[in-house]
Amino acid sequence: MIIYHNTKGKFLDDSITNNIEDVISRTYYSKTGSKVSENEIRSWKNSLLHMYKLLSDPEIPDDCHVSIEYRIPQTSKRIDFILTGQDDQKTDYALIIELKQWETAEKTDKDAVVITYVGKSKRELSHPSYQAWSYAALLSGFNEAIYSENIRVQPCAYLHNYTRDGELDHPCYQDYIDKAPVFFRSDTLLLRNFIKRYIKYGDKSNIMYRIESGRIKPSKSLADSLSSMLKGNREFVLIDDQKIIFETAKALALRSNSEKKKVFIVEGGPGTGKTVVAINLLVSLTQKGLVTQYVTKNAAPRAVYQSKLTGTLKKTHITNLFKGSGSYYDSAKNSFDALIVDETHRLNEKSGLFNNLGENQIKEIIHASKFSVFFIDEDQRVTLNDIGTKDEIRKWAYRYDAEVYESELSSQFRCNGSDGYLAWLDSVLQIRQTANDVLDTNEYDFNVFRSPTEMRDAIFEKNKINNKARLVAGYCWDWKSKKDPKAYDIIISEFDFRMRWNLASYAGLWSIDPNSVTEVGCIHTCQGLELDYVGVIIGPDLIIRNGNIITDVTKRSGMDKSVFGYKRTLKSNYEEGAKQLDKIIKNTYRTLMTRGLKGCYIYCTDKETADYFSEKIARQNYFEGDELNSLVAEK
């Protein structure tokens, strides 16, 4: 959808005679039925005045075209300003200009993220160059008119109020600046010359309308690129019933249509390969020409699996295929061919930063797609806001008259192929009764440490092998280091143990960043991800008394949003609320203790709890002093 479209000459006329911001505001209302805020109208007025001055150059042809506020199909993203015309070789170009009114900004350690003052407070936002480039990549990868009719897309960013200060143009952002140059207040002449490099002649063939009417379909180059990433990548090889689920899902996706949606529910415990199947589906359905996205609530799985596919920690052209579960609250019906939802148990009801958008994420995903597949493990629901259940999926599927199919991934590939560890864990955490009361540690490397320092050192040693060992903990300590990088979060004084929670700057890549082993992850940074070895600090929110597990939500950090509002929950219905909170805490530790493919080490802050776990394994493993060295040598 294009809000404003005209020649450059007419745009200049509208700017000086018709109050261009009013023209756009009226058009926006007529096309969307929604009114624009006063702040946005002021934003248009200020930015477009600068564009008027910029384009008042006779060497920029009057018959090139200006498009303002173009909404990219199947997204809520709007491109501020697009110029269309031809270069000196008569090649069609669409020049994307991302406009910002920022006056100050700060660089961060996160990839393509900056901090700026927006909406009366400081916020983290995408770097303008990355934003412009991502829009260009989305159009080039999915708009058939662009990739089949040889329309070139060139992005850039213009911060007309910003004085160059070394923050936004810091070398850490250079990869994105190279793809989409950023121009500042003093760069008007440079930006003019940049425009004239691509817009030498006018728009002779209605480039923007061709883009607007272009069919949305993944390009062959995008599909081929994805396929090449998957080939030879052993982490994504399908085994046993993973292959069956994959083929079933693919067949259902190809048979789904707007008249008859299909919903596929796939249940699977830790290590059954839910994500492996999901990523293979994303690649295969994209190759088939279906508009497909991989969806999770948490950013960590998305970031990690993008990285594993591309081999880089930076954002790439496939980033647009990986979306948060809150992305679909305003999507049109059936705008996607397939949505692949991993970690379905973590879906929320509402979306948005303040949980104030949309109605129900499951409903919105089914509404937006012809085919949706939900990978789920209800025993990994770990917050009061988690609504992902099979019953909830069925309810919304039936309301949309969708055909529902269900299957299960049962083969266990975590824990050295042993189902026994998972059954034992359910038993010792008193989640469900199983026949596995005692664990044979010859099958799975499980050890109880009496010192957190020694467990940490053992994990450090394991990590030297292939960077696949990490420490995690229950969220029982405040995240002080988030605001004070010099502060320690998890302090256990009697062992002189001091560590920090993971840095926010990892942006979801904590589990694979080679520098992160010195920090402790939590349920929010490791769920849905796999390690070889995990070291778990069990805090005071889960203790054993007389052989019974006692959970205590009051021992959780007040910063832990997973139990935010628990007092209200208990007040509303104490018995049901207590059961729900008990399950959340047990599920949290169950999830943390199943991240390791080869082994799990634990340290309990409570001695009786440590004794309990030690008694439940076939041989006792107490490590003190020099015994750690023999452990490392053995393993």
C-alpha positions in Angstrom: 0.0 0.0 0.0 1.3 3.4 -1.0 0.1 6.4 0.9 1.5 9.1 -1.4 2.8 8.7 -5.0 3.7 11.5 -7.4 6.5 12.8 -9.6 9.3 14.7 -8.0 8.0 17.9 -9.5 4.6 17.5 -8.1 6.0 16.6 -4.7 7.9 19.9 -4.7 4.7 21.7 -5.6 2.8 19.9 -2.8 5.5 20.7 -0.3 5.3 24.5 -0.8 1.6 25.0 -1.7 -0.5 22.2 -0.2 1.2 21.4 3.1 2.5 17.9 2.1 1.9 16.5 5.6 -1.9 17.3 5.4 -2.1 15.7 1.9 -0.5 12.5 3.3 -2.6 12.5 6.5 -5.8 12.8 4.5 -4.7 10.0 2.1 -3.7 7.8 4.9 -7.1 8.1 6.5 -8.9 7.4 3.3 -6.9 4.3 2.6 -6.7 2.8 6.1 -9.6 4.3 8.0 -7.2 5.3 10.8 -6.2 8.7 11.9 -2.6 9.7 12.3 -1.2 11.1 15.5 -0.1 14.7 15.8 3.4 13.5 16.5 3.5 11.6 13.2 2.1 14.5 11.3 4.8 16.8 12.8 7.4 14.1 11.9 6.2 14.2 8.2 6.3 18.0 8.2 9.9 18.2 9.5 11.4 15.4 7.5 9.7 16.2 4.2 10.8 19.8 4.4 14.4 18.5 4.4 13.5 16.2 1.5 12.1 19.2 -0.4 15.4 21.0 0.0 17.4 17.9 -0.9 15.5 17.3 -4.1 15.5 20.9 -5.2 18.3 20.1 -7.6 17.7 20.3 -11.4 20.0 17.4 -12.0 17.5 15.1 -10.2 14.9 14.7 -12.9 11.4 16.1 -12.3 9.8 13.0 -13.7 11.4 10.6 -11.3 8.7 9.4 -8.8 8.3 9.9 -5.1 6.5 7.4 -2.9 5.9 8.0 0.8 4.8 5.6 3.5 4.9 2.4 1.5 3.7 -0.5 3.6 5.6 -3.7 2.8 3.1 -6.5 2.2 2.6 -9.0 5.0 4.3 -6.8 7.5 3.5 -3.7 9.6 6.7 -2.0 8.3 6.4 1.2 6.3 9.2 2.7 4.2 9.5 6.4 4.7 10.6 7.6 1.3 11.3 5.9 -2.1 12.6 7.5 -5.2 12.2 5.6 -8.5 13.9 6.2 -11.8 16.8 5.0 -13.9 20.6 5.2 -13.7 22.9 6.2 -16.6 22.6 2.6 -17.9 18.8 2.9 -18.0 18.5 0.3 -15.3 15.3 0.7 -13.1 16.1 1.7 -9.5 14.1 2.1 -6.3 16.0 4.1 -3.9 14.9 3.6 -0.3 15.6 6.5 2.1 15.0 5.8 5.8 14.3 9.2 7.5 15.1 9.8 11.1 14.7 13.0 13.3 17.1 11.8 15.9 19.5 14.3 17.3 21.6 12.0 19.6 22.2 8.3 19.8 24.6 5.8 21.5 26.3 2.8 20.1 25.8 -0.6 21.9 27.5 -3.9 22.0 24.5 -5.5 20.3 24.6 -6.3 16.6 22.9 -3.5 14.6 21.3 -2.0 17.8 21.6 1.6 19.0 20.1 3.6 21.9 18.3 6.8 21.2 15.7 9.1 22.8 12.2 8.3 21.4 8.8 8.6 23.0 10.0 10.5 26.1 12.6 7.8 27.1 15.7 6.1 25.9 15.1 3.0 23.8 17.0 0.4 22.0 16.3 0.5 18.2 17.7 -0.9 15.0 20.5 1.1 13.5 19.0 3.2 10.6 21.3 1.6 8.1 20.3 -1.9 9.2 16.7 -0.9 9.1 16.9 0.5 5.5 18.9 -2.5 4.3 16.5 -5.0 5.9 13.6 -3.4 4.1 15.5 -3.6 0.8 16.4 -7.3 1.5 12.8 -8.1 2.2 11.6 -6.5 -1.0 14.4 -8.1 -3.1 13.8 -11.5 -1.6 10.0 -11.7 -1.8 8.7 -9.3 -4.5 8.5 -11.1 -7.8 8.4 -7.9 -9.8 11.7 -6.8 -8.3 13.7 -10.0 -8.8 12.1 -11.0 -12.2 12.0 -7.6 -13.9 15.5 -6.5 -12.9 14.5 -3.6 -10.6 17.4 -2.7 -8.4 16.8 -1.7 -4.8 19.3 0.6 -3.1 18.8 1.6 0.6 20.2 4.5 2.6 19.4 6.5 5.8 19.2 10.2 6.3 19.4 11.8 9.7 18.8 15.4 8.9 19.0 16.7 12.5 22.0 14.6 13.6 25.5 16.0 13.8 28.2 13.3 13.1 29.7 12.2 16.4 31.3 8.8 15.9 28.4 6.9 17.5 26.1 5.9 14.6 29.0 5.8 12.2 31.2 3.7 14.6 33.2 0.9 12.9 31.1 -1.7 14.7 28.2 -0.8 12.3 30.3 -0.6 9.2 28.9 -3.8 7.6 25.4 -2.3 7.6 26.6 1.2 6.6 28.4 -0.4 3.6 25.0 -1.9 2.5 23.0 1.2 3.3 25.0 4.4 3.7 24.0 6.8 6.5 23.9 10.5 5.8 23.9 13.2 8.6 23.0 16.8 8.9 26.1 18.1 7.1 25.9 15.5 4.3 23.1 17.0 2.2 25.4 17.4 -0.8 26.8 13.9 -0.4 23.3 12.5 -0.3 22.4 14.5 -3.4 25.3 13.0 -5.3 24.3 9.6 -4.0 20.8 10.0 -5.3 22.1 11.2 -8.7 24.2 8.1 -9.0 21.1 5.9 -9.1 18.4 8.4 -10.4 19.8 9.9 -13.6 16.6 9.7 -15.6 13.0 9.7 -14.7 10.6 6.8 -14.0 9.5 5.7 -17.5 7.7 2.5 -16.5 5.8 3.1 -13.2 8.3 1.2 -11.2 6.6 1.7 -7.8 3.2 0.4 -9.1 4.9 -2.6 -10.6 6.4 -3.3 -7.2 3.0 -2.6 -5.5 1.3 -5.2 -7.8 4.2 -7.7 -7.7 3.3 -11.2 -6.5 4.7 -12.1 -3.1 6.8 -15.2 -3.5 10.4 -16.1 -2.3 13.0 -15.6 -5.0 15.0 -18.5 -6.4 18.2 -16.9 -5.2 16.8 -16.8 -1.6 15.7 -20.4 -1.8 19.0 -21.5 -3.2 20.9 -19.6 -0.6 18.9 -21.3 2.2 19.4 -24.7 0.6 23.1 -24.3 0.4 23.3 -23.3 4.1 21.5 -26.5 5.0 23.6 -28.9 2.9 26.4 -30.6 4.7 25.2 -29.1 8.0 25.1 -32.1 10.3 23.1 -30.2 13.0 20.1 -30.2 10.7 20.1 -33.8 9.4 16.7 -35.5 9.9 16.6 -38.9 11.7 13.9 -41.5 12.2 10.5 -40.0 13.0 11.9 -36.5 12.4 11.8 -37.3 8.7 8.2 -38.6 9.0 7.0 -35.4 10.7 8.9 -33.3 8.2 7.3 -35.1 5.2 3.8 -35.0 6.7 4.1 -31.2 7.4 5.4 -30.5 3.9 2.5 -32.4 2.3 0.0 -30.6 4.5 1.5 -27.2 3.6 1.3 -28.0 -0.1 -2.3 -29.0 0.2 -3.5 -26.0 2.3 -5.3 -23.1 0.8 -7.4 -20.1 1.7 -10.6 -22.0 1.6 -9.4 -24.8 3.9 -6.7 -24.1 6.4 -4.7 -26.9 7.9 -3.1 -26.9 11.4 -0.5 -29.5 12.5 0.3 -30.0 16.2 3.6 -31.8 16.8 4.3 -32.8 20.4 7.8 -33.6 21.5 9.9 -33.6 24.6 13.4 -32.2 25.0 15.8 -33.4 22.4 13.3 -34.9 20.1 14.4 -32.6 17.2 11.5 -30.2 17.1 13.7 -27.3 15.9 15.6 -29.5 13.4 12.3 -30.4 11.7 11.2 -26.7 11.9 14.3 -25.4 10.2 14.2 -28.0 7.5 10.6 -27.1 6.9 11.4 -23.4 6.6 14.1 -24.2 3.9 12.0 -26.8 2.0 8.8 -24.7 1.9 10.7 -21.6 0.8 12.2 -23.7 -2.0 8.7 -24.7 -3.0 7.8 -21.0 -3.4 5.7 -20.7 -0.3 5.9 -17.6 1.8 7.1 -19.1 5.1 8.4 -17.9 8.4 9.9 -19.5 11.5 8.3 -18.2 14.7 9.2 -18.2 18.4 8.4 -16.0 21.3 12.0 -15.9 22.6 14.7 -14.2 20.5 17.4 -16.7 21.5 16.3 -19.7 19.3 15.8 -17.4 16.4 19.2 -15.8 16.7 21.1 -19.0 17.3 19.5 -20.9 14.4 20.0 -18.0 12.0 23.7 -18.1 13.1 24.0 -21.9 12.7 22.5 -21.6 9.2 24.6 -18.7 8.0 27.8 -19.3 9.9 27.9 -15.7 11.2 26.8 -14.0 14.4 25.6 -11.0 12.4 22.2 -10.4 10.9 21.9 -11.5 7.2 19.5 -11.5 4.3 17.6 -14.4 5.9 16.8 -12.5 9.1 13.4 -11.6 7.7 12.4 -15.3 7.8 12.7 -15.5 11.6 10.0 -13.7 13.5 8.7 -13.1 17.0 5.3 -14.6 17.9 3.9 -11.1 18.4 4.4 -10.2 14.7 0.9 -11.2 13.5 -1.6 -9.2 15.5 -2.4 -7.0 12.5 -1.7 -9.4 9.7 -4.3 -9.9 6.9 -6.1 -13.3 6.7 -4.1 -15.9 4.9 -1.2 -13.5 4.1 1.3 -16.3 4.6 1.4 -19.8 3.1 3.0 -21.3 6.2 4.0 -20.3 9.7 6.2 -22.7 11.6 5.9 -22.1 15.3 8.7 -23.5 17.5 8.4 -23.5 21.3 4.6 -23.1 21.1 4.3 -23.6 24.8 5.9 -20.2 25.3 3.3 -18.2 23.3 1.5 -15.3 25.0 -2.1 -14.1 24.8 -1.2 -10.4 24.1 1.6 -9.0 22.0 3.7 -5.8 22.2 6.2 -4.4 24.7 3.4 -3.7 27.1 1.2 -6.7 26.3 -1.4 -4.4 24.9 -1.6 -5.5 21.3 -3.8 -8.1 19.6 -6.1 -10.7 21.2 -4.4 -14.1 21.2 -1.1 -15.1 19.5 -2.3 -18.6 18.6 -5.5 -17.2 17.0 -3.5 -14.5 15.1 -1.0 -17.1 13.7 -3.8 -19.4 12.5 -5.6 -16.3 11.0 -2.6 -15.1 9.2 -1.5 -18.4 7.5 -3.0 -21.1 5.3 -0.9 -23.7 7.1 0.5 -23.5 10.6 2.5 -26.1 12.4 2.9 -25.9 16.2 5.8 -27.7 17.9 5.0 -28.0 21.5 6.1 -29.5 24.9 3.6 -28.5 27.5 6.1 -29.5 30.3 8.2 -26.5 29.2 5.7 -23.9 30.1 7.7 -21.7 32.5 5.8 -18.4 33.0 2.4 -17.3 34.2 1.9 -15.8 30.7 2.5 -19.0 28.7 -0.7 -20.0 27.1 0.6 -22.5 24.5 -1.4 -25.8 25.0 -2.8 -28.3 22.6 -6.3 -27.5 23.7 -5.8 -23.8 23.0 -4.5 -24.6 19.5 -7.5 -26.9 18.8 -9.9 -24.3 20.0 -8.8 -21.6 17.6 -8.3 -24.1 14.7 -11.9 -25.2 15.0 -13.1 -21.6 15.1 -11.4 -21.1 11.7 -12.8 -24.3 10.4 -9.3 -25.6 9.9 -8.4 -29.3 9.6 -6.4 -30.3 12.6 -3.7 -33.0 12.4 -1.6 -34.2 15.4 1.5 -36.3 15.7 4.4 -36.9 18.1 8.2 -36.8 18.0 9.2 -39.6 20.3 12.8 -40.5 19.5 15.1 -39.0 22.0 18.4 -37.5 20.7 19.3 -35.6 23.8 21.1 -37.2 26.8 23.2 -39.6 24.7 20.1 -41.3 23.3 18.8 -42.1 26.7 15.1 -41.9 27.5 16.1 -43.0 31.0 17.5 -39.6 32.1 14.4 -37.7 31.1 12.1 -40.2 32.8 14.4 -40.1 35.9 14.3 -36.3 35.9 10.5 -36.2 35.8 10.5 -38.7 38.8 13.1 -36.8 41.0 11.4 -33.5 40.3 8.1 -35.1 41.2 6.5 -33.9 38.0 5.1 -37.4 37.2 5.7 -40.9 38.5 7.9 -43.1 36.4 9.8 -46.4 36.8 13.1 -44.6 36.7 13.9 -43.9 40.4 17.6 -44.3 40.1 19.9 -42.9 37.3 22.7 -44.9 35.9 25.4 -42.3 35.2 27.2 -44.6 32.8 24.4 -43.7 30.3 24.4 -40.0 31.0 27.0 -37.8 32.7 25.1 -36.4 35.7 27.0 -35.1 38.7 26.2 -33.4 42.0 28.8 -30.8 43.0 29.2 -29.6 46.6 30.9 -26.4 45.4 29.7 -24.0 42.7 33.3 -23.0 42.0 34.2 -26.6 41.2 31.2 -27.0 39.0 32.1 -23.8 37.2 35.6 -25.0 36.6 34.4 -28.4 35.3 32.1 -26.6 32.8 35.0 -24.3 31.7 37.0 -27.4 31.0 34.2 -29.0 29.0 33.8 -25.8 27.0 37.4 -25.9 25.8 36.4 -28.9 23.6 33.9 -27.2 21.2 32.3 -24.2 23.0 29.3 -26.2 23.9 29.1 -26.0 27.7 27.4 -23.3 29.7 26.3 -22.4 33.3 22.7 -21.6 34.0 20.7 -21.0 37.1 17.2 -20.5 38.5 16.2 -16.8 38.5 16.8 -16.3 42.2 19.3 -13.4 42.0 18.7 -9.9 40.8 20.3 -8.8 37.5 22.3 -5.9 39.0 25.0 -6.1 36.3 22.4 -5.1 33.7 22.8 -1.5 34.8 26.2 -1.8 36.6 28.5 -3.9 34.5 31.0 -4.1 37.4 28.5 -5.6 39.8 28.2 -9.4 40.4 24.8 -11.0 40.4 25.1 -14.5 41.8 27.2 -14.5 44.9 27.7 -17.5 47.1 30.1 -16.2 49.7 31.1 -19.4 51.5 32.8 -20.6 48.3 34.0 -17.2 47.2 31.8 -17.6 44.1 30.9 -14.6 42.1 29.4 -14.5 38.6 27.2 -12.3 36.4 24.1 -13.0 34.5 24.6 -13.1 30.8 25.2 -9.7 29.1 22.2 -8.2 27.3 24.5 -7.4 24.4 24.5 -11.0 23.2 21.1 -10.4 21.8 20.1 -14.0 21.9 23.5 -15.5 21.0 24.6 -16.1 24.6 24.7 -19.9 24.2 27.1 -19.8 21.2 29.1 -16.6 21.7 32.7 -17.8 22.5 33.0 -15.2 25.2 29.9 -16.0 27.1 31.0 -19.0 29.1 32.1 -16.8 31.9 28.5 -15.7 32.5 25.4 -17.5 33.7 22.3 -18.0 31.6 18.7 -18.4 32.8 15.5 -20.0 31.4 15.0 -17.0 29.1 18.3 -17.3 27.3 18.6 -21.1 26.9 15.2 -22.5 26.4 14.9 -24.2 23.0 18.7 -24.4 22.6 21.1 -27.3 23.0 24.6 -27.7 24.6 26.8 -30.7 25.2 27.1 -29.9 28.9 25.1 -27.7 31.2 25.9 -26.7 34.8 22.8 -25.8 36.7 22.7 -23.8 39.9 19.5 -24.8 41.8 18.5 -21.9 43.9 16.4 -21.6 47.1 13.1 -21.6 45.0 13.3 -25.4 44.9 14.4 -27.4 48.0 13.8 -30.9 49.4 12.4 -31.6 52.9 11.9 -35.1 54.0 12.0 -36.4 50.5 9.4 -33.9 49.2 10.1 -31.1 46.8 9.0 -27.7 48.1 8.8 -24.8 45.7 8.8 -21.2 46.9 8.1 -18.5 44.4 9.0 -15.8 46.9 12.7 -16.9 46.5 12.6 -15.8 42.9 14.1 -12.5 42.0 11.7 -9.6 41.9 13.1 -8.9 38.4 11.8 -12.3 37.1 8.9 -11.5 34.8 8.0 -15.2 34.4 6.2 -15.0 37.8 5.2 -11.4 37.6 1.8 -11.0 39.2 1.9 -14.2 41.2 0.4 -12.5 44.3 -2.6 -11.6 42.3 -2.8 -15.1 41.0 -2.7 -16.6 44.5 -5.2 -14.1 45.8 -7.6 -14.9 43.0 -7.5 -18.7 43.6 -4.9 -19.8 46.1 -5.1 -23.6 45.5 -5.0 -23.3 41.7 -2.5 -20.6 41.7 -0.1 -22.5 44.0 -0.3 -25.5 41.7 0.5 -23.4 38.7 3.5 -21.7 40.4 4.7 -25.1 41.6 4.6 -26.4 38.1 6.4 -23.4 36.7 9.3 -23.7 39.0 9.6 -27.5 38.5 9.3 -27.0 34.7 12.0 -24.3 34.8 14.5 -26.7 36.4 13.4 -29.6 34.2 14.1 -27.4 31.1 17.5 -26.2 32.4 18.6 -29.7 33.3 17.7 -31.0 29.8 19.8 -28.5 27.8 22.9 -30.8 27.8 23.1 -33.5 25.2 25.9 -35.3 27.0 25.8 -34.3 30.6 24.3 -32.2 33.3 26.1 -31.0 36.5 24.2 -29.4 39.3 25.0 -27.4 42.4 22.2 -26.9 45.0 22.4 -23.9 47.3 20.5 -26.1 49.9 22.5 -29.1 51.3 19.5 -31.4 51.9 18.5 -30.8 48.2 22.0 -31.8 47.1 21.8 -35.0 49.3 18.5 -35.9 47.7 19.8 -35.7 44.2 23.0 -37.6 45.2 20.9 -40.4 46.6 19.0 -40.8 43.4 22.0 -41.6 41.2 23.6 -45.1 41.0 27.0 -43.9 42.3 27.6 -40.9 44.4 29.7 -38.1 42.9 30.9 -35.7 45.5 33.8 -33.6 44.2 36.0 -31.7 46.6 39.5 -30.2 46.3 41.9 -32.3 44.2 39.1 -34.7 43.1 38.1 -32.2 40.4 41.4 -32.8 38.6 40.8 -36.5 38.4 37.2 -35.8 37.1 38.6 -33.8 34.2 41.2 -36.4 33.5 38.6 -39.2 33.5 36.2 -37.4 31.2 
